[in-house]
Amino acid sequence: MKKALFIFFLFTIFYNVSIAQKPNTLTKKEVKKGWKLLFDGKTTNGWHTYLRDTVGSKWTVQDGAIVFDPSKPRNGGGDIVTNEEYENYELNLEWKISKGGNSGIIFDIQEQPKYRATYLTGPEMQVLDNIDADDNKKENHLAGCLYDMSGDATVSKPKPVGEWNQVRLIQNKGHLTFYLNGIKTFDGQIGSEAWNKLVENSKFKDRAFANFAKVAKGKIALQEHPGSSQWRNIKIKTL
C-alpha cells in the first residue's frame, strides 16, 4: 500500500511538472497576470516577413518551434516581425542556435518602406553560438548582449549549442533590462546620456542609422542570419 501511494505521489509530481513545462502554453496564473502568447506552437499566425504580408518559406514550424532554415530558397528569407507594435512590456522566449549560428531579437522596429531593414530602427539582443560563430570577435557581439553597444563575456553565458536558452527582455518607458538564462546582461535607459555614448561608440553612429532607437515602441523581430535558429515559448505581458 505504501509503495503504491509512493508511486502515485511520484506520478503526480512528474505529471504536474510536465504540464507546467509544456511549451507554448500559459498557466492560469500567467493568464491572470496578463501574459499572452506570440506563438501558438503550431503556426506563424501573428507574424510576417518584414515589409511583406506573409511569412517567407525559410521560416517554418517544427516540433513546437519556429525554425529558420537557411537551406531553403533565398527569396523565402528575411526577418519576421510581429503584426502588432509593443511599447511597455516584458517579453519572454526561448531560443537555440545551430553550430556557428547567429541571430537576434530586434525590437522597437518602425516598419516603413523607407527603412529597408529591421536593424535600421530597432536595437538588438544578440543570439549567437559564442564558440564557433564568425561574429564572436567583439565582446558586445556575444549572446545576450545589447548588440554592438554593451555587454561582454562576464554576462554572456549561453547554454551549449542544441540547448534552449531563456530570455527576459523588459522595456518600460524606454528603460531596458535584458536577462539571458537568469543573468542580467544589460540595464539602461534609451535616449539617456549613457545610452547616447554607447551609440556614439558603435556602428549605429553612422548616417545609415539616423533613426536608430528613436522611438521606444514598435514591432519585435526574429532575425534571419547565418545558421539555423529555433524559437518557442514566446510570450509577452504589457506593463
Secondary structure, DSSP 8 states (H G I E B T S, - for coil): -HHHHHHHHHHHHHHHHHHHT-TT---HHHHHHTEEES--SS--TTEEETTSSS--TTEEEETTEEEE-TTS-GGG-S-EEESS-BSSEEEEEEEEE-TT-EEEEEEEE---TTS-SGGGT--EEEEE-TTT-TT-SSGGGSTTSBTTTB--TTT-----TTS-EEEEEEEETTEEEEEETTEEEEEEETTSHHHHHHHHTSGGGSGGGTTTT-SS-BEEEE---SS-EEEEEEEEEE-
